[in-house]
């Protein structure tokens, strides 16, 4: 099936390297195998009454493979994602906006690939994220 083919492609791209953990991720966001998590940031928004509206987690990863290989990994690993040409975002190789399976209307994932870095930002509803990375109007 197509799902098995995509999984096989993802494994082949990784060449046996381990994908880094995206601690605090709500959705099954693929992380490029062999990349290293360099930094993270938690943030959120509130409504006019101070109630949490969104909970955002961002991870910055560094990779050493050619950027084209990383783009091929995300082309296969983000089914249904909207891909933006690199010319639309200066300094990037590719940018994706993805609505994971089970995500509500306000939830999404953005992946931005540059020459050596990947930025993954996940917007989730408050209360879905667990652990120390949860942002609840702090």
N, C-alpha and C positions, 0 to 999 in steps of 0.2 A: 504494500500500500504506500501511498504518498508519505504518510507519517513515518513509516519505517525507513524510507529513502532519505527523508530529511534528517532523521536521527543518525543514520549511517554517515551522511555527509558531515554532520557536526562532529562526530567522532573522528572521521578521517582528517578534518581540518586541525583538530587538536593534537594529532600525532602522539597520543598517549599522555599528554601533559594534563595536569589537573586545572580545572577552572577555579578561580578564586571564589571564596564565599562572599556573597553580598549580604552581610549580616543585617537583619531587620527587614529584608525584602518581604513584601506581602505577596507578590506574584512571582511566578517561576521565570524570572528574567535571566536570559542566558548571559553568562560572563565569559569572555574570550579565554580559552585555555592557555595557560602560561602567562597571562597578564598578572600584574601585581596591583593590589588596591593601595593607592598612595594617600588618599584622604577621603573623608566622608563629611556630610553636613546634613543636619536635620532642621527643618523649618516648617512653618505652617501659617495658615491664615485664619482669622476669626471674623465673625459677623459683627454688626454694630453693638451687639450685647455682650461681646467678648466670648461667645461660644465658638469652639473650633469648627472650621468648615473643611479645611484640607490639612493633610499631613504629608509632607514631602521629605523624601530621603534621596540624597545624591551621593554617588560614589564616583571617584576619579581613579582610573586605572591607567597603568603604563604598560606598553607592549613593545616587543623588539622585532616582530615579524613585519614584512612589507604591508603597508596599509591595505592594499588590494586583497590580501588574504583575510584580513579582519573584516573588510566589507563583505566578502563572500560568505563568511561565517554568519554575519547578521542578516544578509539577504536570505539565507536558508533558515535562520533561527527565529525570525520574527514574522510568523505567518500573518498576512493581511496588513502589515505595517505600511504606512505611507512614507515613501523615500523621497527626500528632497535632493535636487542636484547640488553638488558642492559649490557651484557658482552662486547659489542663493545665500550661502553663509560663508563669508570670508574666513580663510584659515582652516576650513574643514574639508575632509575628504567625502564625508557623507553624514546625513542626519535623517533619523527615523522618528516617526510618531507612531506608537503602537497601542492598541487597545487589547490588553490581555483577556483571555477567556475568563468570564465571571466578573469582569470589571463593570462598575456602575458608570453612568454617564460622565461623572466628574473625575473618574479615575483613568490614569494613562501612564505610559512610560515613554520617555524620550531618550534616544541614544545618539550621541554626537561623536563622530570619529575624526580625529585630526592625525597629523603625521606620526605621532607616537603615543597619543593619549585617547582614552575613551571616557566620556562623561555619560553616566546613566542616571537619569532622574525619574523617580517613581512618585506619582501623586496618588494618594489613597485617602479614603474617608477616615476621619478620626476614629480611633478605637480598634482599627483593624491591625495596626502594627503592634507587635509585642516587644517587650524588652526595653533596654535603656534608650533605644533610638526613637521610641514613640514620642511624638510631639503633641501635646494636648493643651495648647494655649499657655505654655510656660512663659 
